[in-house]
Amino acid sequence: MIKVGIVGGTGYTGVELLRLLATHPEARVQAVTSRKEDGMPIADMFPSLRGRITIPFSAPEKADLKACDVVFFATPHGVAMAQAPELLAAGVKVIDLAADFRLQDTAIFEKWYKMAHSCPDLLKEAAYGLVELNRDAIRKARLVGNPGCYPTTIQLGLAPLLKAGVVDASHLIADCKSGVSGAGRKAEVATLFSEASDNFKAYGVSGHRHLPETTAQLQRMTDSKVGLLFTPHLVPMIRGMQATIYARLTREIGNDALQALFEDAYRNEAFVDVMPFGSTPDTRSTRASNMLRIALHRPDDGDTLVVLVVQDNLVKGAAGQAVQCMNLMFGIDETAGLMHVPVLP
């Protein structure tokens, strides 16, 4: 049984980790830290976990994280890199759901996250946790940087095209939308019901933190220089994410061949569903699941391919992906604890 610790269990990704791990056949949550909620039974804060998670929150100094086999960091940026060295030295594997170990270039990290990176030596060995594209490295890793939610949709939506060299890598467009839970479980005016409901807006238009992460990973798929225009939007729903991706085709290729690129790339992937050409996947078809769905469109059979990608931003976009990495790191069935059917309606 894998002994699990969670640092930062009071947010949306933290409770999603708890939900998934509560019924995981080969993992047991041993410690969940929260300084403010020290001693409070976890189920008192999250009644959905009553009868499933019976331990209380523990202050960080009280939690014996070194006795765990793996520790998840569901925390703000900067927390994991401060604690990871000590945990790794004690033989504990680390999976960070923030950005501390996603970017290999410390200068870029410091530019976008406005803090110095405290352990660049560990950063060099961190595996990027997008299993479908980086399975071998994750399997051998002791430290994983979990991908961002938007980058997951964009990378899986573009990987078959870039690897096949059939699109112009220098002019890619990702028009993305996310539910309000992506902003986290904190009190901010922009995410109040009266502000976010019955509203739709773009943000981070001039530059978003997920852009350098996404571009760096896309660049690994092609020898051409990647140019990505990425615009995220906040939509008035709780959870769910859609990326509408536009790529210009650079050679003659039929629709059947394009569809085959995606079907061949993801044929054996349990959590990527390539739908029939011309389908329109919706976010609720992935709600509360680790599934990501993809569909291709080619308006007027022209030279622009439209790739639609949907996922649950808290599951495949965060906690589910992290559990998928854990499964791989410990050599167990990659789908363990993750085969939930999406919730509808």
N, C-alpha and C positions, 0 to 999 in steps of 0.2 A: 504494500500500500504506500503510495507516494504521500509524504507528509508536506502539507502546503501551508505557507504563510502568505498573508496579504498585507501590504503596507498601504494604508489609505483605503479602508473598506467602507467609507461612508458616502462615496459618490456614486454616480450612475454606473460607471464601469466597474467599481468595486462590488456593488450589489449584483451586477450581472455576472461577475466572476463567481460570487457566492451561489447564485442560482444554478449556474452550470455545474459547479463543483459539488453541490449538495447531493446530486444524484450520479456523480461520476463513479463508475464501478471500481476504479483503481486509485482513487485519490481521497484524502481526508483533510479537511481544513483544520489546522492545529492552532493557528494564531492569526488574529486580525487586529491591526494596530489603529488606535485613534487616541491621541492625548486628551482631547476634550471629552470623549465619551468613555473614558476608562472605567471599566466595571459594569457598564450597561450591557445587558443581554442583547445580542445582535438582533434577535427577533423582536425586541421592543421597538427598535427603530424601523425594522423592515418586517412587518407582520406576515408578509408573504413567505417568510422563511421559518415560521413557527413549525416546530416538529421536525425541521430539517437541519437547521444550524442551532446548536444548543449552547455554544460557548459565548462568553462576553467579549466586548472589545477590551484591548489591553493597551496601556500606555507603552510607547516604544521601548522604554527601559525595562519594562516588566516582561515583554514578549521574548521568548527564547527563540529568535529566528534562526539562530545557528543550529538548532536541533531539527530544522526543516530540511527537506530534500530540495525544495524549490521555493523561491519567494517572488511573488508578483508585486510590482510597484504600480499601483493605480493612483498616482500622485501627480502633483504639478511638476513641470520641468525643473530639473536641478536636484531633486530629492534622491533619485536612484543613484546618480553618480557619486553622491556623498557617502552612500552606505554600501554600494556594491563591492568595493575592494575588500572590506572586512568579511563580508558574506562569502565571496568567492574564495578567499584565503581559507575559510573554514570548510570548504567543500560544498557549499550551497550553490545551486544553479539559480540564475537571476533572469527574469523576464520583465522588461520595463515597458509599460504601456504609454509612457510619455516619449519625449524626443531625445533623451540624453544619449542614446546609442543608435540613432537612426542615420546620422550624418557622419561620414568619415572625415570630412574636412572641418577641423575645429574653427577655422576662421569663418566659414560659412555659418556654423552653429552659433558662434558668438555674435555674428552680425544679426541673425534673425531672432535669437532668443535673449540677447542682451545680458549674457552672463559668460564668465570664463568656464571652460570645460576643465574639471578638476582631475580627470584621469584619462588623458589621451592615450596612454599606453594600453588601457583596457579597451578603449574605443576601437583600436586596430583589430582586436580579435572578435569583436561583437558581430554576430550574424544578423542579417536583416530578416525579420520574421515573416516574410510572405511565402508561405510553404509551397504553394504551387509553382513558384519561380526560384526557390532557393532551398529546396528540400535537403540536399546533401549537406550543406553548411550548417543548417539548423540541427540536423540529426547529431552532428559532432560537437555542437556548441555547448558551452557552459554559461554563455551570456548572450541574450537575444534582445534586440531593439524591435519592439512590435511596430508594424507600419501604422501610419496615420490612416484614418478612414477614407478620406478622399483619394489619397495615393493608391489604396488598394483597388478601388474601382477603375481608376485611370490606367494603372499598370496592367491589370488583367484584361482590360478592354483594348489595349494597344499591343500587348506583347506578341501575339501571333502575326500581326501586320508588320511590326518593326523587324522581327526576326526573319520574316520572309522577304523583306526589302521591297514591299509593294506600295508603300506610301511615302510621301514627302515628309521626312522626319523633322524638317525645319519649320513646318507650318502646321502644327497640331493645335486643336482647340478642344478644351474640356469645359463644358458649361454644366455646373454641378449644383445640386440642391440637397439640403440636409434639414432634418427635423431639429427642433429646439434642444433636445437632449444632448446634441453634440456640443453645446456650449458648457455642459457640466451642471452639477447640482450646487449652484450657488446663487445668491441673491444679487441680481443685476437688473437694472431697469429694462434693458433691451429684451430680456427674456421673461418679463412679467406677462401674465396672460393678456392684459389689456394692451400691451405693446406688440406682442408677437402674433396674437390671434387676428384673423381677418386682415392679414398683412403679408407682404412679399417684398423682399429687398435683397440686393447684392451687397456683399461686403468684401473687404480685402482685394478690391479690384486692382489697385496699383501694386499689389504684392501681398501674397499670403504665405505663412510659414510652411505650408505643405508643398509649395512650388519647388524649392531647391531639393527637397527630398525626392519628389516625384521625378524631376528632371535628371537627377543623379542616377536613379535606378533605370529610367528609360534609356539613358545613354549607354548602359551596359548591354543593351539589346541590339545596338546598331553602330556601325562605323561612321555614319553620317552625324553631323552636328544636330542635336535635338533643340528645337524651338517650340516651347509650349505656352499657349495663352490659356490661363486657368482662371475662371471666375466662379467663386462659390456664392450661393444664395441661401438665405434662411427662409424656410417655408413654414406655414402654421400647422405643423403636425408634431407629435412628440418624438417619434423615432422613424427612421427610414432615410434612405439616400439614393439619389439617382444621378448618374453622370451621363450626359449626352455628349458624345465625343465625335468630332469631325476630323477626317483625314483625307487628303487628296491622293488618289491613286496615281501612280507614276508609270504604270504599264498596263497593257491590255490583260484583263483577267475577268473571267466570268463570275456571276453570282454564286454558282455552285462551287466553284473553286475557292471563293472567299469563305463561304460557309464551311467548306472542308478544312480550311486552315484552322478555324476555331474548334471544330469538332475533333480534329486530330490532336490539337494542343491540349484539350481538356477532357478527352475521352475517358480517362481513368481517374478523374478528379471527383471526389465525392461531394464537394461543396461548390462546384461550378457547373451551372446548367446552361448549356448553349441551346437556345430555343430555335424553332424553325425560322428561316429567313423571313423578315417582314413582321415578326411578332412585336408586341408592345408590352414588355414586362412592367408590372407596377410594384411599388414598394411594399404593399401589404402582402404580396406573394412571398416575401422573405421575412416578414415580421416575426421577431423573437427566435429566428433560426440562424444557423451559420451558413446558410445558402446564399450564393451570389448568382444572379441570372443575367445572361447576355443575349442580345438580339441585334442583328444587322439589318440595315436599310440602305438602299441606293436610289435616291430620288431621281426619277426620269432616266435611270440607268446611266447617269452621268459619271463624272470623274471624282465625285465626293462620296465617301462612304460614311454613314452615320452609325455609330455603335452605341447602343443603349445598355447601361449597366445599372442594376439595382441591388441593394443589400440593406440589411439592418445595420445602422452605423454603430450600435452598441455591441453587436455580436460579431459577425464577420469583420466589421470595421474596428473592433476593439477586443472585448473579452473572449469571444469565441475563437478568434484568431490566436489569441495568447494561449488558450487551452489546447488548441490544435498544435501549437509549437511545443507545449509541454509534453503532449503525447509522443511526439516525434523524438524529443530529447531523451525520453525515458524508455524508448523502444517498445511502446505499447501501440495498440491499434490507433491509428491517427484519428479515427472517428469517435473514439470512446467519449461518452458524455456529451456528444454534439449532434446526435441524430434527431433532434426535435423537429417535428413538423411545424411549418409556419402557422401562426395564429390568424384565423379568419372568422368573422370580420374583425 
